[in-house]
Structures are given as C-alpha cells and as structure tokens.
Amino acid sequence: MSIVDWYKSSLSHRIGSLFMLLLATLLCVISFSIYKLKVIDSEMKEVAYIDVPLNQIMGRIEMLQLEQHILFEQFKLKQNHGKLTPDQEYAYQKQQLKQLLDQAVSLIMDNLEKNHIRFAKGQHRQLLKQIEQFQEKSEQFEVKLGNVLRHHQSTIQEKKQLEQLALSLEHSVKDISDELQKLTAHTSQYTEKHEREFFWINIALGVCATVLGLLLTYYIVRFFQRRIRRMQGSLKQLEHSLTIETQLPKPEMQPAMDELSELELDLKQMMLRLADEIENREQVEKQLLKLATRDKLTGAYNRHKWDEQLAMHVELGRRGAPFSILIMDIDFFKKINDTFGHLAGDKVLQHLPTVISESLRSTDQLFRIGGEEFAVILPMQNGQAGCQVAERIRKSIEASEKDDLPHYTVSVGVSEFELSDDRKSLFTRADKALYAAKRRGRNQVVLQ
C-alpha cells in the first residue's frame, strides 16, 4: 500500500497500522534483547565451564610444580650430605600432576568436539599442544630424576640437566597459565563488548520506540483537533447564518475517506438539507407575504398594506417626517369594461402600475385600494412636490399608447400631511381632491 492509499484509508486502519508499526518496533527490541542475552549467556558459559575450570586446574598444577621444585631443592641438599630422600612423596605428587593434566586435556578436547568453544579455537588447540609438550617434558624429568634416585648419586652434568628440565617445566607451566589468562581475558572482553553493544542498541531502539510512540500520539491528537475544528467551523458558520438570518452557504461535498470524514460529510449533508429547507421556507414566506400584502392582478400593494403603511407614516409625520399621498382613479373605467370587455379592463389595471412606477422613487409606495382606484405614499415630499409627481404620472398615462389597450386617462387628488391629521382626515382630503379633479373634467391633478 502506498502512502497515498494509506492516507485515504479509514481512521481505524491508519491508527491500527501505526500501532502495529510501534508494536513491531517493540518486538524487535525484545527479540534483539533475547538474542543478545543468549549470546552473552553462551559466552559466560564458556568462561564458567571451560576457562574457569582450566584456571583452577592450572592453579593446582602450579602448586604441585612449586612443591616439586621445593622437593627437588631438598633432594639436592640431602644428596650433598649423603642422604637420599624417599621417592614415595615425589611419586604421589607426580601422579596428581598427571591426573590434573589429563583433566585439562580432556576438558579442552571434549568442548572442542562438542563445539562449546566459540572464541579462539585455534588458541585453545595451541594450548592443548602446550599441555601435551609439558607432559612430555615432565615425563623426561621424571625419568632422569628416577635414574638419579635409583643410583643414589649423580654427576654434576646430570644435576645440571635436572635443573634445566625443572626450569623448563616451570617456564612451560607459566606459559600455559599466561595463555589461559589471555584466553579468559579475551572472552571476558568480548563479553563486555557485547554487553555494551547490547546496552546502547537497546537504548537506541528504546528511544526509537519512544519517538515513534510520541509521533503516533502527536499525529492522532493533531488529526482529531484538525477534524474537530473543521466541524466546529461548519457549526459556527451555521449558527452565524441562523443568528443574522442570512442564506446558509452551500458546503463543498467531498467523498468520505474515514469515520470522521463520514461524520463531517453527514454534518455537511444536514447543513445542505437545512439550507434548502430554510431557502424553501423563505420562498414560501415571501409568497405568503406577497399574497398577504400584494394585489394579485396588478402586483401593487393591497388595501391591508395601505392601512398599515398610512398609519405608520402618520406616526412618523407627527414626529416631523413630512409626506404626501396621491389618490388616483381611472377615468370612465366602467365605460372601458362595457365597451372593450372585462379582459381589456384587467389589462388596463395591469398596465397602470407599470406606468406609475416609472415616475416613482424606490422609497415611494404604490397601492391598489379598490376597483380602479390607486394610491401612492410619497415620503419626505410636501404637497407641491406631490403635485409634480402626480402631473408626471398623469402625462405619462395620457401619452401611453399600446395596440392591445384602449386609451385611458387618470384623475389625481393630492394631499399633504398636517399635524392635525389622522389617517381618516388625510385620506378624506385627498379623496375630495380626486373628486374635484373629476368635476373639473377629469384627467387633472388637484391639491387639497
């Protein structure tokens, strides 16, 4: 599996593989420790079963050789005085020496045959040869010494030969002992080297396992923190949108790679459904609001909205915000219906708000308050300004011509808010102005 495939795998698989890596490292540490302990154990066994017994044997051989040396000196002294030393004690020591040498040779031979000697096999074989040579020299010494003892006298030349052989035996024992100490020291040094290597490699592997464990912990913690923060960001974005009542952003949908990704994807899908539901609800609310406040045929605000907005502007007017209202009526609308039909009359009603809106500001409001009667609220406009707006509207309608529409005109009554006005008085005054315009011949604007 490549790194990319591993990164795209599930969370449990990623964490499990990292834990397996950590476990494998720990198993390597344990396996290496067991292997090294076995190696050190075999080395120590070689020291304990071979070198230590050999040292003990050679120590006893040295003691016997020393005793023989003392006996040999006593033999020379006694021979000078004409007295012979009994050979029983010397023969006994000779027998002991032979047994010890046989033990040393047997110990080395057995361990070589059984492959128990791991270090310096050549030196052990050399040591075996030295012991055999020592045995040969010892036998030569014994033969010469026996001859002297049997004849009860010896020449100066024989004494010198005995002394040389005795000295040679002492040197041989010393060489064997030194060689054995070197072998033991070499094995001990090798064992100490393995122990040091074992110590430092265990430390290195332990540090690696610790670092790997720390990296694994850091990766897991950072991974969860990053994913949780991302989900928290989505939730805060959702909360912010709901608080300020704005449209929820559409989250970017990505395929899930692990368990947390699936949870994050579920959260995004929930946000997406919620955004769609809120959007649908807002559209329904807008439609309901439009149905509640707009005239279905013309699209202008209806009578309910007119009453609400007129009351609000009256309150604002009492606080110093001037405004004017226009009340307009289509001239001879009944005649249009009777002459051209109600369908043509409906088209006229639909056309009128379009023409009126072209002369209004964005703050002005147009209402259909009944039949062919319309009203306009002009915030921050006095009566004269209201008359100018009404005149523009009247001229635009008078000049408007469409093939599928009969020609028509409007009469407009204008009234400016006064502090003594309420909704009824203001509307009554504008309505009287409208009827005054009609009495004057229609297609006119009257301010009252």
Secondary structure, 3 states (H helix, E strand, C coil): CCHHHHHHCCHHHHHHHHHHHHHHHHHHHHHHHHHHHHHHHHHHHHHHHHHHHHHHHHHHHHHHHHHHHHHHHHHHHHHHCCCCCCCHHHHHHHHHHHHHHHHHHHHHHHHHHCCCCCCCHHHHHHHHHHHHHHHHHHHHHHHHHHHHHHHCCCCHHHHHHHHHHHHHHHHHHHHHHHHHHHHHHHHHHHHHHHHHHHHHHHHHHHHHHHHHHHHHHHHHHHHHHHHHHHHHHHHHHHHHHHHHCCCCCCCCCCCCCCHHHHHHHHHHHHHHHHHHHHHHHHHHHHHHHHHHHECCCCCCECHHHHHHHHHHHHHHHHCCCCEEEEEEEECCHHHHHHHHCHHHHHHHHHHHHHHHHHCCCCCCEEEEEECCEEEEEEECCCHHHHHHHHHHHHHHHHHCCCCCCCCCCEEEEEEECCCCCCHHHHHHHHHHHHHHHHHCCCCCEEEC
